[in-house]
Amino acid sequence: MAFPSQAKYVIIGAGIHGLSTAWHLAEGLKASGKGSGEDILIVDKTGIAAGASGIACGVIRNNYFQPAMRELMAHSVDVWESDPKAFSYHAVGYMQISAESMRENITTIYEQQKAIGYESVFVEGADKTDRYMKDIFHDWQATGVTSVLHEKRGGYANNTAAMYGLADKAEALGVRILTGVTVTGFVTDDGSKAVKAVETDRGNIACDHVVVALGPWVKSIWDMLDLPKVVNIKGADGAMHKDVPMWRYWALEEGTLGIDPEIQKTNDGKMPPVIHIDSSAPLLSDVDGSLITDKLWGIYYKPDFNFGGIQGGAMPYPVKKDADEVQVDPYGVESPEFIVDDNFAHMWCSALAFCQKRFEGQIKHYKNEPSGGIGCFTPDSFPVFDNFRDNVYVIADSNHGYKMIGVGKLVAEELLGEQSALLKPFRFARYEAGELHPVSNSPFPWS
Ligand SMILES: Cc1cc2nc3c(=O)[nH]c(=O)nc-3n(C[C@H](O)[C@H](O)[C@H](O)COP(=O)(O)OP(=O)(O)OC[C@H]3O[C@@H](n4cnc5c(N)ncnc54)[C@H](O)[C@@H]3O)c2cc1C
């Protein structure tokens, strides 16, 4: 394809958000008679699924303490369910098995799931939790947990396959995807904030609208757009917290136990739900019985043929560097800095064995290959979906996003002039206005 000098809509980033926005925008343009997919150009400096979307565990769940997040996730699950084959989506469900300190929060989640018609089962009490789990997995043996929220919808999707499914849908409607093109800046007219062209390493592309969907790289483009490096946040106490850094990074730790995924089938021979457990019981080593932690800990796991084993992760850790100093590239498994180490393998495999007897003594099968990656987080760890500089839409998902395939649909509607009630709670102005999302007791920054 000749390098285009113009496109009505330039979308930067060919991950879940860029691709989903392009697909839905193309549909919306066609349906409204306002244009077609040919008005949309996606540029990516590497390729489709080269970012976080291509390494994500791919878990899709609704379990959020924040009502606005839950409603948004329910909307996204509808989109996943709209074409499971194209999105390589496995609707196996999701289980949140929790320590007593989280029970109250999870009760609220369950009640609100009921209120929005999102099907789930909630079981309370240590004995009942144990029985419920043993009915599914005969060898369940975890302690330090007193409730189960079993979401009947959700599950997981194969990370890269889903991105290609989205790209196919967008391209079928005429969207162009240009890879190997790095955005380096923006051109504006004197006296105007609006972007009139996107600068790239291959030339400028004149445009009417820009969509920024950059996952872990969002800060680089944010800086190019001269958007604020710090924000003022009105806390729940009414006090204004001044100059809070806009971005910080967390490192996600994930890995794969290289055993036959079929081993994790349920008692009735089905593929199981994704398991997420947060336990208050001391976690002991499955290798030598030593104490790994006596604080609340959490892991998640699922059998996954794509990863070739039991795949999952544990609690992420904050990257203790100023955001300006964090090296995002090379990203993911190529990173010399942000891949998991032996401590992760030891903790995660021991936690698997803590949960189910079938995993005892299996650590020797842990796949010793680079995995994990970093995510870029907002000040409150919730997304920012908003318009800046008059014609730049920023999708900054604060690393919640693989599951959020529906956000692109809502963003496309906003680009076509319709305000989305589901996206409204995620505007940038919420910080200064103190319209923050409630915070849960989960040890994970995204629950
Ligand atoms: C290890 C890990 C596991 C995860 N697991 C889950 C999970 O199970 N469930 C879940 O819901 N979420 C998960 N997430 C979060 C999720 O992956 C991200 O929130 C989501 O994929 C972000 O999508 P995106 O489209 O915004 O960005 P990305 O998928 O990162 O895409 C951004 C693209 O921008 C391109 N790019 C960057 N800079 C430029 C530039 N200057 N010019 C042009 N192109 C550029 C990159 O090449 C990349 O392809 C996980 C994240 C990680 C790191």
The ligand as an SDF file (V2000), in Angstrom:
LIG
                    3D

 53 58  0  0  0  0  0  0  0  0999 V2000
    0.9810   -9.8530   31.1440 C   0  0  0  0  0  0  0  0  0  0  0  0
   -0.3620   -9.2080   30.9840 C   0  0  0  0  0  0  0  0  0  0  0  0
   -1.5280   -9.9560   31.1700 C   0  0  0  0  0  0  0  0  0  0  0  0
   -2.7730   -9.3670   31.0380 C   0  0  0  0  0  0  0  0  0  0  0  0
   -3.8900  -10.1330   31.2110 N   0  0  0  0  0  0  0  0  0  0  0  0
   -5.1130   -9.5800   31.0480 C   0  0  0  0  0  0  0  0  0  0  0  0
   -6.2750  -10.3770   31.1820 C   0  0  0  0  0  0  0  0  0  0  0  0
   -6.2040  -11.5970   31.4280 O   0  0  0  0  0  0  0  0  0  0  0  0
   -7.5000   -9.7860   31.0260 N   0  0  0  0  0  0  0  0  0  0  0  0
   -7.6060   -8.4430   30.7640 C   0  0  0  0  0  0  0  0  0  0  0  0
   -8.7320   -7.9720   30.6600 O   0  0  0  0  0  0  0  0  0  0  0  0
   -6.5200   -7.6650   30.6030 N   0  0  0  0  0  0  0  0  0  0  0  0
   -5.2790   -8.1950   30.7350 C   0  0  0  0  0  0  0  0  0  0  0  0
   -4.1700   -7.4160   30.5940 N   0  0  0  0  0  0  0  0  0  0  0  0
   -4.3430   -5.9910   30.2250 C   0  0  0  0  0  0  0  0  0  0  0  0
   -4.5660   -5.8540   28.7260 C   0  0  0  0  0  0  0  0  0  0  0  0
   -3.7010   -6.6870   28.0230 O   0  0  0  0  0  0  0  0  0  0  0  0
   -4.3840   -4.4020   28.2660 C   0  0  0  0  0  0  0  0  0  0  0  0
   -5.1250   -3.5600   29.1060 O   0  0  0  0  0  0  0  0  0  0  0  0
   -4.8740   -4.2220   26.8250 C   0  0  0  0  0  0  0  0  0  0  0  0
   -4.3940   -5.2660   26.0070 O   0  0  0  0  0  0  0  0  0  0  0  0
   -4.4310   -2.8840   26.2600 C   0  0  0  0  0  0  0  0  0  0  0  0
   -4.8740   -2.8110   24.9160 O   0  0  0  0  0  0  0  0  0  0  0  0
   -4.5250   -1.5850   24.0030 P   0  0  0  0  0  0  0  0  0  0  0  0
   -5.2250   -1.8220   22.7230 O   0  0  0  0  0  0  0  0  0  0  0  0
   -4.8010   -0.3230   24.7250 O   0  0  0  0  0  0  0  0  0  0  0  0
   -2.9220   -1.6290   23.8440 O   0  0  0  0  0  0  0  0  0  0  0  0
   -1.9060   -2.7100   23.2400 P   0  0  0  0  0  0  0  0  0  0  0  0
   -2.5090   -4.0180   23.0170 O   0  0  0  0  0  0  0  0  0  0  0  0
   -0.6860   -2.6450   24.0850 O   0  0  0  0  0  0  0  0  0  0  0  0
   -1.5810   -2.0960   21.8080 O   0  0  0  0  0  0  0  0  0  0  0  0
   -0.8540   -0.8940   21.6820 C   0  0  0  0  0  0  0  0  0  0  0  0
   -0.1540   -0.8840   20.3280 C   0  0  0  0  0  0  0  0  0  0  0  0
    0.4100    0.4110   20.1260 O   0  0  0  0  0  0  0  0  0  0  0  0
    1.5740    0.2550   19.3400 C   0  0  0  0  0  0  0  0  0  0  0  0
    2.3910    1.4540   19.5250 N   0  0  0  0  0  0  0  0  0  0  0  0
    3.0420    1.8530   20.6350 C   0  0  0  0  0  0  0  0  0  0  0  0
    3.6530    3.0400   20.4420 N   0  0  0  0  0  0  0  0  0  0  0  0
    3.3710    3.4020   19.1630 C   0  0  0  0  0  0  0  0  0  0  0  0
    3.7110    4.5440   18.3780 C   0  0  0  0  0  0  0  0  0  0  0  0
    4.4480    5.5610   18.8510 N   0  0  0  0  0  0  0  0  0  0  0  0
    3.2830    4.5720   17.0980 N   0  0  0  0  0  0  0  0  0  0  0  0
    2.5210    3.5690   16.5720 C   0  0  0  0  0  0  0  0  0  0  0  0
    2.1720    2.4830   17.2910 N   0  0  0  0  0  0  0  0  0  0  0  0
    2.5780    2.4000   18.5720 C   0  0  0  0  0  0  0  0  0  0  0  0
    2.2020   -1.0120   19.8790 C   0  0  0  0  0  0  0  0  0  0  0  0
    3.0590   -1.6030   18.9110 O   0  0  0  0  0  0  0  0  0  0  0  0
    0.9760   -1.8870   20.2060 C   0  0  0  0  0  0  0  0  0  0  0  0
    0.6880   -2.8190   19.1820 O   0  0  0  0  0  0  0  0  0  0  0  0
   -2.8860   -7.9740   30.7280 C   0  0  0  0  0  0  0  0  0  0  0  0
   -1.7320   -7.2130   30.5430 C   0  0  0  0  0  0  0  0  0  0  0  0
   -0.4730   -7.8100   30.6610 C   0  0  0  0  0  0  0  0  0  0  0  0
    0.7470   -6.9580   30.4400 C   0  0  0  0  0  0  0  0  0  0  0  0
  1  2  1  0
  2  3  1  0
  2 52  2  0
  3  4  2  0
  4  5  1  0
  4 50  1  0
  5  6  2  0
  6  7  1  0
  6 13  1  0
  7  8  2  0
  7  9  1  0
  9 10  1  0
 10 11  2  0
 10 12  1  0
 12 13  2  0
 13 14  1  0
 14 15  1  0
 14 50  1  0
 15 16  1  0
 16 17  1  0
 16 18  1  0
 18 19  1  0
 18 20  1  0
 20 21  1  0
 20 22  1  0
 22 23  1  0
 23 24  1  0
 24 25  2  0
 24 26  1  0
 24 27  1  0
 27 28  1  0
 28 29  2  0
 28 30  1  0
 28 31  1  0
 31 32  1  0
 32 33  1  0
 33 34  1  0
 33 48  1  0
 34 35  1  0
 35 36  1  0
 35 46  1  0
 36 37  1  0
 36 45  1  0
 37 38  2  0
 38 39  1  0
 39 40  1  0
 39 45  2  0
 40 41  1  0
 40 42  2  0
 42 43  1  0
 43 44  2  0
 44 45  1  0
 46 47  1  0
 46 48  1  0
 48 49  1  0
 50 51  2  0
 51 52  1  0
 52 53  1  0
M  END
$$$$
